[in-house]
């Protein structure tokens, strides 16, 4: 049977984490010369932050925290697409840095 309450808990944590990870990725994407690896970078950051966040602030286990990271990655991508015209692109940041 599906554990609806537990899924809701994981999704709630992923919403919080998605905001944090999206902000972190936006602040650090200037470090990349090429935007080719930004999706992979974002995925890795989401997984790592979810493990750290769940370990420190919740009682969620390791496997479930990886699920939170996956949900967060999917949510961060949606947040990014919503804010796409409002935040500078990777190319704009690289051009302004030169």
N, C-alpha and C positions, 0 to 999 in steps of 0.2 A: 504494500500500500504506500502511496505517496505521502511523505511527511511535509504537509503544507506549511505548518508553523516553522519548521526548521528551514525550509526553502525561503520563506519570508525573512527569517533572520539573516540568512546568507545574502539575500538580495539587499537588505537594509545596510549591512556592513559594506557590500560592494558599491552601493550608491555613495556612501561617505568616502570610501577609498578611491573611487573613480574621480571624484573632485580633486583629491590630493594628488593622485598620480597624473591626471591631465595637466594640472598646474606645473608639476615637477617636469614633465616631458616638455611642456611649452617653454619653460625657463632654460632647459638644458639642450634643446635641439640646435642651438647655435653652435655647439661643439662639433657638429657634423658638417663636413664640407659638401657632402652629397646626401640628398634626402632618400636615397635608395634603401637605407637600413632603418629608417625611422619607425616603421611598423614593427619590426623585430625588436628594436630598442624599447618601444612602448610596451610590447608584450612582456619582455623580460622585466622591465621596471614594475609593471603591474603584478606579476607573480611574486617578485622579491618583496615589494611593499606589502602585499597581502599576507605573506607569511610572517613578516615582521609585525605588522599591525595586529593580526589575529593572535599571534603569540603574546604580545604585550597588553592588549586591551580587551581580549575576549577569551572565552574558553573553547573556541573552535579549534579542532585538531588540524594536523598538517594537510591531509587530503582535502578536507573541506575548505581550508584556507587557499589551496590551489584553485578550487572551484570559484572561490570569491575573487581571486585574481583574474580568472577567465571572464567572469561576469563583469568585473571592473574594466577589463580591457575592452569588452564589447560596449560597455557604457561610455567609456572615455572616448571611444571612436565616435559615438553618437553626439557627445558633447562637443567634440572638435568640429564635426560637420555642422552643428548648429551655430557655432561661433566662427565658422570659416571666413566670412567676410569681415569680421570684427577684430581679428588678431592678425599680426603680420605672418606671412608665409615664410617658409624656410629660405627661399631664394631672396626675399626682401631682407631678411636678417643677414645673410651672407654678403649681399651687396653693400649694405650699410656698414658692415664690419670692416670692409676694405678701405 
